[in-house]
């Protein structure tokens, strides 16, 4: 069921999630730099996490990738 939903060049992509098993919080984002990608991914995670789990969303150390000139 996997499919490509976006590609990026000279940008960063981040994923954020609620690390507790069985929780729905997940978000991702592509942006021109790592700070913006992290912020947008966290916001998207909070939107799906539910009111009691929004503060649990995190971007882990292996959940951010930058390409080309993006930092």
ZIKA-V760841 format. One record per pair of residues at least 24 apart in sequence whose C-alpha atoms are under 6 Angstrom apart, sorted by the first residue. I is the first residue (numbers start at 1). GAP is how many residues later the second one is. If there is no record, write none. Layout:
i: (I & I)
gap: (GAP & GAP)
This chain:
i: (9 & 10 & 10 & 10 & 10 & 11 & 11 & 11 & 12 & 12 & 13 & 13 & 13 & 14 & 14 & 14 & 15 & 15 & 16 & 16 & 16 & 16 & 16 & 17 & 17 & 18 & 18 & 24 & 25 & 33 & 33 & 34)
gap: (58 & 57 & 58 & 59 & 60 & 55 & 56 & 59 & 53 & 54 & 24 & 51 & 52 & 24 & 49 & 50 & 26 & 48 & 25 & 26 & 29 & 42 & 43 & 40 & 41 & 38 & 39 & 25 & 24 & 37 & 38 & 37)
